[in-house]
């Protein structure tokens, strides 16, 4: 019994340590553009069935309840909370915020697509709209040399006034990707996500159409991390870790007492 109790407490320490890592990552990214906080999900480990409910006790009686001993806990998964972050007005023409569902699509050097809600874009030397890491937004949009102003509509239309003057001319269309299960996207760092079999295939659409979010120019979506919530979770996690540590100490004292007595 004592050895089993030590094992159960150890799984509790491991699980709370992992949860603290998740909380730590949330707090570290509190100022990361469009970051979505993660939540650790717990699950029980397999049970040892010492006696099954309904099992025959005597020739005429059955046990009304069972005797099931848990073997501990584990982190089952982490869930990304997709709630909307607040919009921070920057005034930069190439800062774009998503209001609602959807992701910007970018092209990685490997030729694969990645998806992000971080719209802090800039221009390449050739005038192409790109991420801060230099990945071009897809479909590719190039701002003509010498354009005096660039406007991005809520529906993703990109217009620019040519250097010769006159009216603004549409030069491109920003589309957005949605997924049947956005929780299934894989985070690869750099504010980027990639499609997986769990997320389903990217569905490319026009902003503001059929449930796709809209775009706000001159603003950025902030992280949805709530510092107060994370601090409360951190204290709760710390207390749970301490209790599991206390359990190990208590079981160790029981074993010492048993050895001295016997």
N, C-alpha and C positions, 0 to 999 in steps of 0.2 A: 504493500500500500504506500509506504513512504517513498520508494523508488518511483512509483507512478506519479505521486504528487510532485516530486521534483521535476519530472519530465513535463507535466502539465504547466507548472510555473515557468519552466524554461521557454515553452512555446509562447506564453504570455509576454515574456520579456522580448522575444524576437519580434512578435507582432507589434508591440508598442514602440519598439525601436524603429521599425519600418514606418509606422504611422508618423512618428516624430520627423522622419526624413521627408515625408510628404508635406507635412506642415511647414517644415523648414524651407522647402522649395517654394511653397506658396508665398511665404514672407519674403524670400529673396527676390521674387519676381513682382513685388507689389507695385513697382513703377515700370514694369515691362509693358510696352504697348500691346493692347488687346489680349493680354495673357488671361487664360481661363484656369481658375483654381481646380486642384484635384482633391478628391475625397477618397480616403482609404475605406474599403469595405471588408468587414470581417466575416469569417465563416468557421463553424466548428470543424474539428478534425473527426475522424471516424470514431464511432462509439464501440466499446466492448460490451457485448450482450452477455452478461453473466446469467441472466434469466429472462426469458421472453414472456411478455404478458400473454396470458391464455395457455401457457405451457402447462401440461398436466402435473399436478402436485401429488395426488393420490389416485387411486383407481376411480374415484368419483368426483374429485375436485380439481379445479384449474386455478392457477395464479391469477389474481385480479389485476395485479400490476407487475411490471417487469423490474429488473435490476440492470440498469444501463449505466456504464461508467464512461464519461467523456475522456478523451485523450488530449484535449487542449484546443488551441485556436490558431488560425492562420489568417494572413491577409489574402483574401480571395481575389481582389482586383482593385484598381483605382478608377474612379469615375471622374470625367472632366465635366465640370458644371458650365453649361453653355449660356448662362444668363448674360444679358447685355451689360457691358461696362458703360460708364458715363462718357459723354463726349466732351473732349477738351478742345476748345477753339484755339487754333494756332495761326490762322491767316495765311499759311503757306499753301500755294496753289496746288502743290503735289502731295499734300497730306489729305488722305481720303479715309473717311470712317464709314463702316458698314452699320446701318440701322436695320436690325432684323436678322434673318437667316442668310447665310451665304459666305463664301470665301473667295478671295482673289486667287487667280490661278497664275503660277509662275513656272518658268522653265529652268530646271537644274542643269548643271554642266553635264550630267550623265544622260541627258535627253529625256529624263522622266519629269512628270509634272509634280508640283507640290502646291499646297494650299495654305493660305494665311489670311488672317483678319487684320494684320498689322499693315496699315496703309501709309506708312511713312516712306513714300517713294521719292525718287530723285531722277535726274536725267543723266544718261551716259554721254560720253564725248560725241556720240553720233545723234544725240537728241532722243534716244529711246527711253521710255519710262521703265524704271527698274527698281528693285528693292535696294535697301542700304547695303546688302551684300553683293550687289551687282547682278542679280538674277532678273532677266527681263519678264515683264508682265505679259501674260498671254490673254487674248491675241495681241501681238506686238503692235505698239503704238509709237510712232516717231513724230516728235514735234518739229515742224519745219524751222530751219535756221532763220533767226531774226524775228520770230513771232513776238508780237508785243504783249499778248495776254493769252492765257489758256483757261478755258472754262470746262468743268466737268459737271454735267447735269445729274440730277438724282437718278435718272434712268441709265447712267453710264456713258452718255454721248460726250465725246471730247471734241471741243471746238477751239479754234485759235484764230486770232486776227493776224493776217499775213503782214510781213514787213512793209509791203507797199501800201498798207492801209485798207480801208473799206470795211465791209461787214465780216463778222466771224464766219469761218468755214469749218464744217465738220470734218475732222481728220481721223476719227476712229471711234470704236465702241468698246467700252469695258464690259465684259460679261462676268458672271459670277457662278460659282459651283455650289450646289447643294447635294446632300447625301441622304439616302434612306435612313442610315444610322450614323449620325455624326460622331457618336460616342466611340465608334469603331475605328476612327482615324488614328493613325500612329504618329506620335510626336517624334520628330527627328532633330529637334533643336533649331535655334535661330528663328523662332516663331513660326516654324514650318510644320505642316502635317502632310502625311501621305496616305493615299487610298489603300485599303486592305479588303480582303474578302468579306470581313465583318461589316465594314462601312457601306459596302455596295458601290456601284459605279457612279462616278461623278455625273451629275445632271447639270448641264450648262444652260443658263438662262439669262434673260435680260433683267437687270435690277428693276424691282417694282412690279414684276409680272409673275403671276401664278405663285405667290407666296415668297418669292425671292426678295431679300431686303433691298433697301435703297442706299444710295451713296450721298454722303455729305462732304462737300469740298471744303478745304481749309480747317479740318478738324481731325482728331485722332481719338479712337476708342481707348479708354484707359483699362487697366486691369480690373477684373471683378473681385479681386481679393479684398475682404473686409478685415482690417487689422484686428479689430476687437474680437471678431469671431475666431480668428486664428489664435489669438492669445488665450482665449477661453479653452479652445481645443488643446493648446499646448499644455496648459495647467492640468487639464483632465488627463492627458496622456502621461504627464509626469507622475501624477498621483497613482495611476494604474500601474505604471512601471515600478513605483515604490512598493505598492501592495504585493506585486509578484515577487519582488526582491525579499520582502518580509516573509512571504510564504516559504521561500527557499531557506531562509535563516531558521524559521520555525521548524520545518521538517528536519533540518540538520540537527537542531537541538533535540528533537524527538529521537533521532537515531543515536545520538550520543547518550541520551538517557537510557535507551534500550540496551546499548552495549555495556554501560556501567552496571545496570541492574542484572543483566543476564551473566 
